[in-house]
Amino acid sequence: MAEGQYYWCLDHHRVEPYEGCKAADRLGPYDTIDEAEHALDRVQQRNEQWDNDPRFKDDDDEDAADDDEGWGPFRT
């Protein structure tokens, strides 16, 4: 593959160039083949950071109360 933008295809589990599968089925773009090959590792790392970020921790008691009321225009 020539130097450029690379993507990790979620369907084929391989690195593809820009002309590969549709955007909904891949991660990227990445500058190098190596970065694209490790796309799922990066996703896992970011998910763990998000899960452990105190700014995004919800109080379970508040969630239960919100669930009973509905969401947006469907609130009771």
BELRA-V726151 format. One record per residue. N is the residue number from 0. SS is DSSP state (@ for helix, = for strand, . for the rest). D_CENTER is the distance of its C-alpha to the mean C-alpha in Angstrom with 1 decimal. Layout:
# BELRA-V726151
n->N ss->SS d_center->D_CENTER
n->N ss->SS d_center->D_CENTER
This chain:
# BELRA-V726151
n->0 ss->. d_center->25.3
n->1 ss->. d_center->26.2
n->2 ss->. d_center->24.6
n->3 ss->. d_center->22.0
n->4 ss->. d_center->18.4
n->5 ss->= d_center->16.6
n->6 ss->= d_center->13.6
n->7 ss->= d_center->12.3
n->8 ss->= d_center->13.3
n->9 ss->. d_center->11.7
n->10 ss->. d_center->15.1
n->11 ss->. d_center->17.4
n->12 ss->. d_center->15.6
n->13 ss->= d_center->17.0
n->14 ss->= d_center->16.9
n->15 ss->= d_center->18.1
n->16 ss->= d_center->19.6
n->17 ss->. d_center->19.0
n->18 ss->. d_center->21.2
n->19 ss->. d_center->19.1
n->20 ss->. d_center->17.3
n->21 ss->. d_center->16.0
n->22 ss->@ d_center->12.9
n->23 ss->@ d_center->11.3
n->24 ss->@ d_center->11.7
n->25 ss->= d_center->10.4
n->26 ss->= d_center->8.3
n->27 ss->= d_center->10.4
n->28 ss->= d_center->13.0
n->29 ss->= d_center->14.3
n->30 ss->. d_center->17.9
n->31 ss->. d_center->19.1
n->32 ss->@ d_center->18.9
n->33 ss->@ d_center->18.5
n->34 ss->@ d_center->15.3
n->35 ss->@ d_center->13.9
n->36 ss->@ d_center->15.3
n->37 ss->. d_center->13.4
n->38 ss->@ d_center->9.9
n->39 ss->@ d_center->9.0
n->40 ss->@ d_center->11.1
n->41 ss->@ d_center->9.2
n->42 ss->@ d_center->5.9
n->43 ss->@ d_center->8.6
n->44 ss->@ d_center->10.4
n->45 ss->@ d_center->8.2
n->46 ss->@ d_center->7.7
n->47 ss->@ d_center->11.4
n->48 ss->@ d_center->12.2
n->49 ss->@ d_center->10.8
n->50 ss->@ d_center->12.7
n->51 ss->. d_center->15.8
n->52 ss->. d_center->16.0
n->53 ss->@ d_center->19.1
n->54 ss->@ d_center->18.4
n->55 ss->@ d_center->16.0
n->56 ss->. d_center->18.3
n->57 ss->. d_center->20.0
n->58 ss->. d_center->23.5
n->59 ss->@ d_center->24.0
n->60 ss->@ d_center->27.3
n->61 ss->@ d_center->26.0
n->62 ss->@ d_center->23.3
n->63 ss->@ d_center->26.1
n->64 ss->@ d_center->28.3
n->65 ss->@ d_center->25.7
n->66 ss->@ d_center->25.0
n->67 ss->@ d_center->28.8
n->68 ss->@ d_center->29.0
n->69 ss->. d_center->26.4
n->70 ss->. d_center->24.1
n->71 ss->@ d_center->25.0
n->72 ss->@ d_center->28.0
n->73 ss->@ d_center->28.3
n->74 ss->. d_center->29.3
n->75 ss->. d_center->32.6
